[in-house]
Amino acid sequence: MISTRDSASEIEDFLWAGAVGGIASVMGEIFLKEKLAARRKEHRKKHYAPFIVMLVVFLILHFFYPTKNIYSTAIAFVVCAIVVAFLRSDLIPTMFVGALVITVLYFLLFVYFLVLYPGFIDRCYNLPNISGIRLLGVPIEELMFATSGGAVWSVAYEYFQGYRFAPGRRFRLVEV
């Protein structure tokens, strides 16, 4: 959970974001039943531009709004997702599915956490730094973080490695 606390809990926020990113990195592929295929046989130079843009956007926003990290993070993720989508439109379906799945998972886990620790938000969040809008107790900012982060991290590996999904397997959702 990316909280808006002003304390030394930033390392926990970073670790949580990494865990969420790890889960998101496989969600679209799993739910779309995709298989990766290398685009080229020769070694490919990695392209970091969208992620550098994401970092720059975050740092600029953090400089101007140092107590609004959750908003800065979500906006930086959205900008990164837009750049990735512009450069690799084939990743857009995976990006949307990854964003949706990670948001639902994140929301359900957060609700479960709030059942176990009902006063967590009021005790641990810097409430003046968030909107106060909650869905079943979950701050809307957390869902913004999950959606935007899910969009980025669900396609980061494919983007970095230059992988495409194998032909003939596009857009098949998991049968339930």
N, C-alpha and C positions, 0 to 999 in steps of 0.2 A: 504494500500500500504506500503510495507516494503521499506522504502527509505534507502539510504546509507548516510544520513546526520550525521554529527558528533555533533549535537546539543542535546538539552534536549527533543527532540521529541520522545524519546524511549518509553515513556508510550503510546503515540498514536500508535506507531508501534505494541506494545504489545496488545493493545485493538483491533486494526484492525486484527491482526493475530488470536485473539480469536474469533472475529466475523466470519472470513473466516473458521476457524475450526468448528464452530457451524454449519454453512451451509454445509460444506463438510461432517459432521458426518451423515447426512441423505440422501445425494445425491445418493449414490450407492444403498441403500435400496429402495429408491423411484423409480429410473430408472430401476432397475431390478425387481421391484414389489416383493420384498422379505418380509418375515415375520420372525421375530426372534423366536427362541425356546431355552429354557434353555437346556444346555447339561447334567446337573445333577440336581437331586432334592435336594441334600444336599448342604449346604453352601460351596462355593468355595473360596479358597484363591486367592486373586488377584495377578497377575503377572505383575510386572512393568519393567522387564528387558529391553525390547526394548526401553522404554522411558527413562530409566536411561542411556542406551548406547547413545541415542540421545542427552541427556543433556551433557554427558561427551565429546562426539565428538564436540558438539557446543562449549563448554568451552575451549577445547584444540585449536580448530581453532581460536576462538576469542582471545585467548592468543597470538597466533602467528601472526594473521592478524586482529587486533582490528578495522580497518576501513572497513573491508569487511564482515560485518554482514549478508548481504543478501546471500552471497555465503556460509558462515558458516552455516546459517540456512537451506538453500536448501540441502547442503551436509549432515547435521545431519538428516534431514527428510528422505533423500534417504537411509541412513544407517538404520534408524529405520524401514522404510518400508521393507527393505530387511530382517531384523531380524524377523519382524512380519510374512512376507511371508514364511520364513523358518520354523517358529514355528507353523503357522496356514495356510497352503496352501489353505484351503477352503475359505479363505478371499481374495485371489488374484483377482478373478473376480470383487468383490465389490471394491477392492482397485483401479483397473484400471478404472472402470467406474467412481468412485468418483474423481479420478485424472483428467480424461478427462472432466467431467461435470463442476467441479469447475474451471478448467483452462479456459474453454469456457466462463463461467459466469464471471469470474474475468476479462478476456480480454474484454468482451463486456462492462462491467461496467467501466473499466479503459478507454476505447475508449470514452465512453459517458462523463466521467469526463474530459478527455482532450479536448473534444469539448467545454465544459463549461469553462474550464480553460486552454487554449492552451499553455501558457508559464510555466505551473506548473513544469515540469521536469527540465527545464533549471534554474528556480529560486530556486527550493527546494532540488534538488538532488546534492550530491557531485559528480559531473560528472567524476572527475579523478578516482573515486572508482568503476565505472561501465564500461562495455565494449563499450558502445556507440551503440550497435546493438539494433535497435528498429523495432517493427512490428506495422505499423499504429500508430507510436508514442509511443507505449508501450515498455519500456525497457525489453529486453529479460530476465533480471534477475527477473523481477516481474512474468513472466510466469514460470520461473524455480521454484520460491517460490510457486506459485499457484499449479503447478503440483505435486511437492514433498509433499507439505503440504496437498493437497487434498488426496493423496495416504495414508498418515498416519492417518489423522483425519477421513477419511471415514470409517475406521475399528477400531478405538480406543475403542469405547464403546463395540463393540462385543468382542474385544480381552480382555479388562479389565473384563468384566462380564462372559466371557467364553461361550457366546451365539453362537449358530450355527443357520443357516437359516433352516427353516422348510423344511422337505423332500418334494420332488415333485414340488418345485417351483423354481428351479435353472435356471438361465440364460434366463429368459424371459424378453426381453426388452420391455419398454413401447411402446404401439402402438401409432403412431402419426396420 
